[in-house]
Amino acid sequence: MIGILAGVIFGFVAAQLNLADFVKDWIKPFGTIFINLLKMIAVPLIVTSLVKGVADLKDISKLGKMGGRTFAIYVATTAFSIALGLVIVNIVRPGYLIKAESRQVMMEKFADGASSKIAAAETVKQSGPLQPLIDIVPDNLFRAATDNTSMLQVIFFVVFFGIGLILIPGNKAKPVIDFFDGANDVIMKLIDIIMLGAPIGVFALLASLVVELPSLDLLTALLGYAFCVLLGLAILLTLFYPMLVKVFAKKSPAFFMKGIAPAQLLAFSTSSSAATLPVSMERAQEHLGVDEEVASFVLPIGATVNMDGTALYQGVAAVFIAQAFGMHLNLGEQLGILLTATLASIGTAAVPGAGMVMLVIVMAKAGIPEAGLALIFAIDRPLDMCRTVANVTSDLCVSMIIAKSLGKLHEPKPSEL
């Protein structure tokens, strides 16, 4: 918290003193190094923890039960998040707050950035209907493991590998499982070491973000849009997820929010579910009481396919841009947005800014001008930070629900509270 507050204050002062170049050259690199360290450890963490988690099930039927429940709950929370966003944006109608002059200024200012996202989305749109299914299966594991946007391919191989361990004789599987068990302990210790630098890392990230923000005049025109996104995220974080924990995991909201606070802060400062995964794993197991077997399976998958905050933002942004262009979307078109955004969020990479690429696809399905993406480019980064908090919170919430349903949610030891 001190690192976050100090970063914001330092960034604001640096912006007033025209020290943006100094921050970019001498402060921001430390934040980049911190994120790189977390991303560096993400793939080894997924491999070691997921192999161990799947192999420890010792029964494929258990894997099917856990996987089915996990996927069903993830899809349900994502659909609810989009529906919530659509309700809010239709009530507030922020798109009509943007004047023609402001719209033109922002579209000119951020045209290049929007064009790159549109081009990336075009590549996705030209693929066949089953391309997402094809993309799950890697043709080269090592190439997939070098790209944080290919986490789903890594997870596919690791689960497949774990199934193989279940099917071979126990005496042959034991040495392999012991290796991954030991490797997982090493990875968790490395995470402890990396997190010692968290205050410095988040200070650098927030300072650089503040000095890179566009002018307040441009941001004023987007307050209505930002309000809709933030209101939706606030409802998810303060009401929806705590209610799910209370009803299905039988734990108090205060216990849940206290246990996940460090993961939320890291998600906010890094804007990356993948980078936050190591801390999410640690909080779930040691502070929420989620069994390692469940956390090792549910959280890595959630960091890849469960994007509630991103899905809510896509629904709000699509309708907001349509309103800004004077378009009226009927119920059928908005239900189409709900379905498309639900599916798109599953394929969204767990890295900063990836949600905007998928937003282009959502907009195209509803016939919304893709150039309107430039309208929200100005404040996408700070909103990305907030929606990542919702993504991570949802993962941890679902991990508790799954653990409770399988009888694998225990009380943390006194030293862990």
PLY file of the C-alpha trace (Angstrom):
ply
format ascii 1.0
element vertex 417
property float x
property float y
property float z
element edge 416
property int vertex1
property int vertex2
end_header
0.00 0.00 0.00
2.85 2.39 0.82
4.47 1.57 -2.52
1.21 2.23 -4.40
0.51 5.55 -2.66
4.12 6.72 -2.95
4.13 5.82 -6.65
1.00 7.86 -7.34
2.30 10.88 -5.43
5.76 10.68 -7.02
4.24 10.30 -10.49
1.98 13.32 -10.00
4.88 15.49 -8.77
7.10 14.29 -11.62
4.38 15.16 -14.14
4.10 18.69 -12.74
7.89 19.13 -12.92
8.08 17.75 -16.49
10.16 14.78 -15.36
8.28 12.22 -17.47
11.46 11.21 -19.33
13.33 10.69 -16.05
10.56 8.42 -14.75
10.43 6.52 -18.03
14.22 5.97 -18.16
15.11 5.49 -14.49
11.96 4.47 -12.56
9.74 2.46 -14.92
12.42 -0.21 -15.65
12.23 -1.43 -12.03
8.50 -2.00 -12.44
9.10 -3.83 -15.70
11.70 -6.05 -14.02
9.23 -6.88 -11.23
6.50 -7.89 -13.71
9.02 -9.89 -15.75
10.09 -11.82 -12.64
6.48 -12.74 -11.90
5.79 -13.72 -15.50
9.04 -15.70 -15.56
7.82 -17.83 -12.68
4.22 -18.21 -13.96
4.82 -21.05 -16.45
7.03 -23.13 -14.08
4.40 -22.61 -11.36
1.57 -23.81 -13.61
3.56 -26.85 -14.73
4.70 -28.01 -11.29
1.49 -27.24 -9.39
-0.93 -28.53 -12.01
0.96 -31.78 -12.63
1.03 -32.43 -8.91
-2.62 -31.42 -8.49
-3.89 -33.68 -11.27
-1.68 -36.62 -10.29
-2.76 -36.37 -6.64
-6.38 -36.93 -7.69
-5.44 -40.57 -8.49
-8.76 -40.94 -10.31
-9.80 -39.47 -13.66
-13.42 -39.29 -12.52
-12.37 -36.81 -9.82
-10.65 -34.70 -12.48
-13.82 -34.71 -14.57
-15.95 -33.71 -11.59
-13.65 -30.86 -10.55
-13.14 -29.68 -14.12
-16.86 -29.70 -14.92
-17.79 -27.72 -11.82
-14.95 -25.26 -12.32
-15.84 -24.51 -15.93
-19.58 -24.21 -15.18
-19.05 -21.73 -12.34
-16.53 -19.70 -14.36
-18.98 -19.36 -17.27
-21.84 -18.45 -14.90
-19.90 -15.68 -13.13
-18.68 -14.32 -16.47
-22.20 -14.18 -17.93
-23.48 -12.45 -14.78
-20.69 -9.87 -14.98
-21.53 -8.98 -18.60
-25.25 -8.77 -17.85
-24.51 -6.48 -14.90
-22.40 -4.21 -17.09
-25.08 -4.03 -19.78
-27.76 -3.08 -17.22
-25.61 -0.30 -15.77
-24.53 1.19 -19.10
-28.13 1.21 -20.37
-29.28 3.06 -17.26
-26.48 5.64 -17.11
-26.18 6.03 -20.93
-22.66 7.56 -20.74
-22.09 7.54 -24.51
-24.41 10.48 -24.92
-22.17 12.57 -22.64
-19.44 12.73 -25.28
-19.63 15.77 -27.52
-18.75 15.53 -31.19
-15.67 17.71 -30.69
-14.30 15.55 -27.88
-15.00 12.40 -29.88
-13.03 13.71 -32.84
-10.07 14.80 -30.69
-9.77 11.43 -28.97
-10.14 9.43 -32.17
-7.33 11.45 -33.76
-5.09 11.26 -30.70
-5.37 7.49 -30.24
-5.89 6.39 -33.84
-2.54 4.56 -34.05
-3.07 2.57 -30.86
-6.61 1.65 -31.87
-5.45 0.57 -35.32
-2.98 -1.93 -33.86
-5.73 -3.52 -31.74
-8.09 -3.67 -34.71
-5.41 -5.31 -36.85
-4.75 -7.92 -34.16
-8.47 -8.63 -33.90
-8.77 -9.01 -37.68
-6.37 -11.94 -37.51
-8.60 -13.59 -34.93
-11.82 -12.90 -36.85
-10.50 -14.47 -40.05
-10.07 -17.80 -38.27
-12.64 -20.59 -38.57
-15.35 -21.24 -35.94
-13.35 -24.07 -34.36
-10.06 -22.14 -34.28
-10.30 -21.56 -30.49
-10.47 -25.35 -30.06
-7.47 -25.81 -32.32
-5.54 -23.16 -30.41
-5.89 -25.11 -27.16
-3.71 -27.95 -28.50
-0.05 -26.88 -28.98
1.99 -28.14 -31.91
5.15 -27.32 -29.97
5.05 -27.33 -26.17
8.31 -25.43 -25.78
7.20 -22.63 -28.09
3.92 -22.36 -26.17
5.82 -22.24 -22.87
7.81 -19.21 -24.06
4.69 -17.11 -24.69
2.50 -15.91 -21.82
-0.43 -15.55 -24.24
-0.37 -19.34 -24.80
-1.06 -20.35 -21.20
-4.07 -22.42 -22.23
-1.86 -24.60 -24.43
0.54 -25.17 -21.55
-2.36 -26.07 -19.26
-3.71 -28.53 -21.85
-0.38 -30.37 -22.02
0.12 -30.37 -18.26
-3.37 -31.79 -17.59
-2.78 -34.38 -20.33
0.58 -35.24 -18.74
-1.05 -35.53 -15.32
-3.67 -37.93 -16.71
-0.82 -40.06 -18.03
0.68 -40.17 -14.54
-2.65 -41.35 -13.13
-2.89 -44.17 -15.67
0.57 -45.70 -15.19
1.49 -47.94 -12.21
1.97 -46.02 -8.97
5.57 -47.20 -8.44
6.57 -45.73 -11.81
4.62 -42.51 -11.34
5.97 -41.82 -7.84
9.48 -40.59 -8.84
7.96 -38.17 -11.38
5.39 -36.89 -8.89
8.10 -36.48 -6.22
10.18 -34.45 -8.70
7.32 -32.05 -9.45
6.43 -31.88 -5.75
9.96 -30.77 -4.91
10.09 -28.40 -7.88
6.82 -26.82 -6.73
8.31 -26.16 -3.28
11.29 -24.46 -4.94
9.01 -22.31 -7.11
6.95 -21.22 -4.09
10.15 -20.19 -2.29
11.26 -18.18 -5.33
7.89 -16.41 -5.22
8.55 -15.44 -1.60
11.90 -13.95 -2.67
10.40 -12.05 -5.63
7.64 -10.60 -3.45
10.22 -8.98 -1.20
10.65 -6.48 -4.03
6.91 -5.86 -4.43
6.88 -2.38 -2.80
9.60 -1.15 -5.16
7.97 -2.79 -8.15
4.51 -1.34 -7.60
6.01 2.08 -6.79
7.72 2.13 -10.17
4.64 0.84 -12.01
2.27 3.41 -10.53
4.71 6.32 -10.91
5.17 5.57 -14.61
1.42 5.13 -15.13
0.59 8.53 -13.63
3.08 10.46 -15.76
1.88 8.69 -18.93
-1.82 9.49 -18.45
-3.39 11.82 -21.04
-4.65 15.27 -20.11
-7.54 15.69 -17.70
-9.57 17.51 -20.37
-9.77 14.32 -22.39
-10.49 12.19 -19.35
-13.45 14.38 -18.31
-15.46 13.29 -21.36
-15.07 9.65 -20.28
-16.12 9.96 -16.65
-19.53 8.49 -17.36
-18.03 5.46 -19.06
-15.48 4.98 -16.29
-18.23 5.30 -13.69
-20.21 2.47 -15.31
-17.19 0.15 -15.40
-16.10 0.98 -11.85
-19.65 0.69 -10.46
-20.01 -2.75 -12.01
-16.65 -3.87 -10.68
-17.48 -2.48 -7.23
-20.71 -4.50 -7.13
-18.80 -7.65 -8.09
-16.07 -7.08 -5.50
-18.15 -5.90 -2.54
-21.42 -7.77 -3.02
-21.38 -10.58 -5.58
-18.19 -12.49 -4.71
-18.53 -12.09 -0.91
-22.15 -13.34 -1.23
-21.01 -16.41 -3.19
-18.36 -17.16 -0.55
-20.90 -16.74 2.24
-23.58 -18.92 0.60
-21.53 -21.67 -1.05
-18.23 -21.75 0.87
-19.78 -20.94 4.27
-17.07 -18.37 5.05
-17.52 -14.77 6.12
-16.90 -12.00 3.56
-14.42 -10.39 5.97
-12.36 -13.61 6.11
-12.36 -13.80 2.31
-11.46 -10.16 1.65
-8.69 -10.17 4.26
-7.20 -13.33 2.84
-7.05 -12.12 -0.76
-6.04 -8.46 -0.22
-2.35 -8.90 -1.21
-3.35 -10.65 -4.45
-5.81 -7.86 -5.23
-3.17 -5.18 -4.69
-0.72 -7.01 -6.94
-3.39 -7.49 -9.62
-4.11 -3.76 -9.48
-0.48 -2.75 -9.89
0.46 -5.29 -12.60
-2.81 -5.52 -14.62
-1.97 -9.17 -15.21
-3.76 -12.26 -13.89
-0.80 -14.37 -14.97
1.67 -12.24 -13.03
-0.60 -12.38 -9.97
-1.06 -16.17 -10.14
1.87 -17.03 -7.85
0.47 -14.84 -5.09
-3.09 -16.09 -5.70
-1.87 -19.66 -5.21
-0.14 -18.77 -1.96
-3.15 -16.85 -0.57
-5.63 -19.60 -1.47
-3.65 -22.39 0.15
-2.19 -20.68 3.19
-4.80 -18.05 4.05
-8.15 -19.24 2.65
-7.72 -22.92 3.48
-8.13 -24.18 -0.08
-6.55 -27.61 -0.48
-3.44 -27.63 -2.67
-5.07 -30.20 -4.94
-7.91 -27.77 -5.74
-5.84 -24.58 -5.88
-3.33 -26.19 -8.23
-6.09 -27.03 -10.69
-8.65 -24.21 -10.39
-6.43 -21.12 -10.18
-4.12 -21.68 -13.19
-7.17 -22.37 -15.36
-8.97 -19.36 -13.91
-6.03 -17.07 -14.68
-6.41 -18.10 -18.32
-10.15 -18.45 -18.99
-11.99 -16.64 -16.18
-12.08 -12.90 -16.91
-15.18 -11.47 -15.19
-13.84 -7.93 -14.97
-12.70 -7.98 -18.58
-16.07 -9.35 -19.71
-17.98 -6.64 -17.83
-15.78 -3.97 -19.38
-16.32 -5.38 -22.88
-20.08 -5.19 -22.50
-20.00 -1.65 -21.12
-17.47 -0.44 -23.68
-19.34 -1.88 -26.67
-22.63 -0.21 -25.71
-20.85 3.01 -24.72
-19.18 3.31 -28.12
-22.48 2.52 -29.85
-24.16 5.29 -27.86
-21.35 7.70 -28.75
-22.05 7.05 -32.43
-25.79 7.49 -31.95
-26.58 3.79 -32.43
-29.43 2.05 -30.61
-28.82 -1.60 -29.78
-31.96 -3.68 -29.31
-32.32 -6.52 -26.81
-31.29 -9.17 -29.33
-28.10 -7.31 -30.25
-27.21 -6.85 -26.59
-27.84 -10.53 -25.88
-25.46 -11.20 -28.77
-22.89 -9.02 -27.01
-23.41 -11.05 -23.83
-22.80 -14.35 -25.64
-19.86 -13.08 -27.70
-18.18 -11.39 -24.74
-18.59 -14.55 -22.62
-16.85 -16.64 -25.27
-14.25 -13.93 -26.00
-13.29 -13.60 -22.33
-12.38 -17.31 -22.27
-9.82 -16.72 -24.99
-8.43 -13.48 -23.56
-4.75 -13.72 -22.63
-3.94 -13.03 -18.98
-1.71 -10.06 -19.84
-2.25 -6.27 -19.78
-4.39 -4.84 -22.59
-5.45 -8.15 -24.16
-9.11 -7.45 -23.38
-9.14 -4.57 -25.85
-8.21 -6.88 -28.73
-11.15 -9.14 -27.89
-13.39 -6.06 -27.54
-12.95 -5.41 -31.26
-14.46 -8.83 -31.99
-17.38 -8.13 -29.65
-18.00 -4.78 -31.38
-17.82 -6.31 -34.84
-20.46 -8.92 -33.95
-22.84 -6.09 -32.93
-22.04 -3.93 -35.97
-20.40 -1.18 -33.88
-17.75 0.91 -35.71
-14.37 -0.50 -34.70
-12.71 2.90 -35.02
-14.64 3.86 -31.88
-12.08 1.90 -29.92
-10.03 5.10 -29.90
-12.69 6.72 -27.72
-11.80 4.58 -24.70
-8.08 4.26 -25.32
-7.27 7.24 -23.10
-8.30 5.58 -19.85
-8.04 1.92 -20.72
-4.89 1.37 -18.66
-6.24 2.48 -15.25
-9.52 0.61 -15.88
-7.48 -2.44 -16.91
-5.87 -2.36 -13.49
-9.28 -2.34 -11.79
-10.83 -5.09 -13.89
-7.82 -7.34 -13.27
-8.65 -7.11 -9.56
-12.10 -8.52 -10.33
-10.59 -11.27 -12.49
-8.29 -12.43 -9.70
-10.97 -12.09 -7.01
-13.31 -14.28 -9.05
-10.63 -16.97 -9.41
-10.08 -17.08 -5.65
-13.81 -17.05 -4.94
-14.41 -20.01 -7.25
-11.46 -21.91 -5.77
-13.13 -21.71 -2.34
-16.51 -22.82 -3.73
-14.99 -25.81 -5.54
-12.93 -26.78 -2.49
-16.03 -26.61 -0.26
-18.08 -28.72 -2.68
-15.39 -31.41 -2.67
-14.79 -31.32 1.08
-11.32 -29.85 0.61
-11.75 -26.46 2.29
-10.03 -26.54 5.68
-9.38 -24.03 8.41
-6.04 -22.21 8.03
-3.60 -22.84 10.82
-3.38 -20.06 13.45
0.02 -19.00 12.11
-1.54 -18.53 8.66
-4.41 -16.25 9.71
0 1
1 2
2 3
3 4
4 5
5 6
6 7
7 8
8 9
9 10
10 11
11 12
12 13
13 14
14 15
15 16
16 17
17 18
18 19
19 20
20 21
21 22
22 23
23 24
24 25
25 26
26 27
27 28
28 29
29 30
30 31
31 32
32 33
33 34
34 35
35 36
36 37
37 38
38 39
39 40
40 41
41 42
42 43
43 44
44 45
45 46
46 47
47 48
48 49
49 50
50 51
51 52
52 53
53 54
54 55
55 56
56 57
57 58
58 59
59 60
60 61
61 62
62 63
63 64
64 65
65 66
66 67
67 68
68 69
69 70
70 71
71 72
72 73
73 74
74 75
75 76
76 77
77 78
78 79
79 80
80 81
81 82
82 83
83 84
84 85
85 86
86 87
87 88
88 89
89 90
90 91
91 92
92 93
93 94
94 95
95 96
96 97
97 98
98 99
99 100
100 101
101 102
102 103
103 104
104 105
105 106
106 107
107 108
108 109
109 110
110 111
111 112
112 113
113 114
114 115
115 116
116 117
117 118
118 119
119 120
120 121
121 122
122 123
123 124
124 125
125 126
126 127
127 128
128 129
129 130
130 131
131 132
132 133
133 134
134 135
135 136
136 137
137 138
138 139
139 140
140 141
141 142
142 143
143 144
144 145
145 146
146 147
147 148
148 149
149 150
150 151
151 152
152 153
153 154
154 155
155 156
156 157
157 158
158 159
159 160
160 161
161 162
162 163
163 164
164 165
165 166
166 167
167 168
168 169
169 170
170 171
171 172
172 173
173 174
174 175
175 176
176 177
177 178
178 179
179 180
180 181
181 182
182 183
183 184
184 185
185 186
186 187
187 188
188 189
189 190
190 191
191 192
192 193
193 194
194 195
195 196
196 197
197 198
198 199
199 200
200 201
201 202
202 203
203 204
204 205
205 206
206 207
207 208
208 209
209 210
210 211
211 212
212 213
213 214
214 215
215 216
216 217
217 218
218 219
219 220
220 221
221 222
222 223
223 224
224 225
225 226
226 227
227 228
228 229
229 230
230 231
231 232
232 233
233 234
234 235
235 236
236 237
237 238
238 239
239 240
240 241
241 242
242 243
243 244
244 245
245 246
246 247
247 248
248 249
249 250
250 251
251 252
252 253
253 254
254 255
255 256
256 257
257 258
258 259
259 260
260 261
261 262
262 263
263 264
264 265
265 266
266 267
267 268
268 269
269 270
270 271
271 272
272 273
273 274
274 275
275 276
276 277
277 278
278 279
279 280
280 281
281 282
282 283
283 284
284 285
285 286
286 287
287 288
288 289
289 290
290 291
291 292
292 293
293 294
294 295
295 296
296 297
297 298
298 299
299 300
300 301
301 302
302 303
303 304
304 305
305 306
306 307
307 308
308 309
309 310
310 311
311 312
312 313
313 314
314 315
315 316
316 317
317 318
318 319
319 320
320 321
321 322
322 323
323 324
324 325
325 326
326 327
327 328
328 329
329 330
330 331
331 332
332 333
333 334
334 335
335 336
336 337
337 338
338 339
339 340
340 341
341 342
342 343
343 344
344 345
345 346
346 347
347 348
348 349
349 350
350 351
351 352
352 353
353 354
354 355
355 356
356 357
357 358
358 359
359 360
360 361
361 362
362 363
363 364
364 365
365 366
366 367
367 368
368 369
369 370
370 371
371 372
372 373
373 374
374 375
375 376
376 377
377 378
378 379
379 380
380 381
381 382
382 383
383 384
384 385
385 386
386 387
387 388
388 389
389 390
390 391
391 392
392 393
393 394
394 395
395 396
396 397
397 398
398 399
399 400
400 401
401 402
402 403
403 404
404 405
405 406
406 407
407 408
408 409
409 410
410 411
411 412
412 413
413 414
414 415
415 416
